[in-house]
Amino acid sequence: MNAEIIAVGSELLTPHRQDTNSLYLTEQLNDLGVEVRFKCIVGDDREGLTAAAKLAMRRSDIIIVSGGLGPTEDDLTREAVADALGLELRRDPEIAAKLEERFAKRGMKMSANNAKQADVLTSAAALPNSLGTAPGQWIGGKYDGQERLLMLLPGPPYEMKAMFEAECIPRLRARVPVQHIATRTFKMAMMPESQVDARVAPIYKTYTDVETTILAGAGEIQLHLRCRKDSQPEAEARVEELSEKIEDELADSIFSRKGETIEQIVSYLLQMRSMTLAVAESCTGGLLAERITSIGGSSRYFLGGAVVYSNELKTQFANVPKALIDQHGAVSREVASAMAEGIRKRCVSSYGVGITGVAGPGGGSEQKPVGLVYIALAGEEGTQVVERNFPGDRKRIRQFATQQALEMIRRALL
């Protein structure tokens, strides 16, 4: 079976709000063996919503509409879906009474417009909302001769998730054919997407029954494998066979096989080897420390560090000689190395990291352009420095730089 998700709300068509509901719903549907083929965002426009619902009902087995179930004039999902399906809306007296009771318990009088939340499509089952006032709705039946499942869910994510898990998943499990799906995810850091694909495409192309997807982020490549078979053991065996060949090809370039983040892997390796870490950051402004300490228990291996933006603090906190900065400049291989060695010595840690660069948007020059970053890792075995020219804006450059640092730590710990 396939699905379509319609996110409703004019605010989702602005730069200020993102549709996160569809990401959650996609994950839940995929776990049930349902493929999401279409997603769309529609503003608070009755005509547009009606057209989107009609199109979805023609081409998708399962349709989920989130948002537009509130009490205000721009909450038009119920009316638009009724138009699309040629159904009437009826006011459910039991839902209306519960709405009034909910307000009364809070010492409030219910506004007249709240009553529209008790309007239910004929043939629909109302879905109780334990966290809000807007009930959901479930409709199952034929549309143009095709069996369809339609769900109307509230827009606030915490309400939508609770309702979907309590009311929709049990109903879907009873209607969706049992699927036997095996998946595997590999993650690689600081490898170009084209390089990864060039190495593994000759392998995965021979497995036409395994769906392979490559996703690229800021310094991270993900390789997703997905196989559907008549039995779970058969699906698992097929994915495992392909996985072994990919692992042989990429070897230790793979940092995760079970969905872990690179921060989690670095945490595991540091603890396994009873080693500690300290950082001195300039252009990343503490982002590396934030990523490291996002893992619970990081105090066992992360001693701390310093954000040394100015030259004076590079000298004072990271023990970088002033003469070295004067000679080579703050953004240089030599200063990055001195930062890593200085913070390691100052914090008495197993490893020290130093990062200095030009994150932009200004401050670059012909010799040292925006995106130039030096990342150094100092340890008992010596100091290594990587020079990189990262693309993108300030946020992306900083993310790339910390990803490179984490990958350097991971490889040193292997």
Secondary structure, DSSP 8 states (H G I E B T S, - for coil): -EEEEEEE-GGGGSTT----HHHHHHHHHHHTT-EEEEEEEE-S-HHHHHHHHHHHHHH-SEEEEES--SSSTT--HHHHHHHHHT--EEE-HHHHHHHHHHHHHTT----GGGGGGGEEETT-EEE--SSSS--EEEEEEEETTEEEEEEEE-SSHHHHHHHIIIIIHHHHHHHS---EEEEEEEEEES--HHHHHHHHHHHHTT-TTEEEEEEE-SSEEEEEEEEEESSHHHHHHHHHHHHHHHHHHHGGGEEESBS--HHHHHHHHHHHTT--EEEEESTTTTHHHHHHHTSTTGGGTEEEEEE--SHHHHHHHH---HHHHHHH-SSSHHHHHHHHHHHHHHHT-SEEEEEEE--SSS---SSS-TTEEEEEEEETTEEEEEEEE--S-HHHHHHHHHHHHHHHHHHHH-
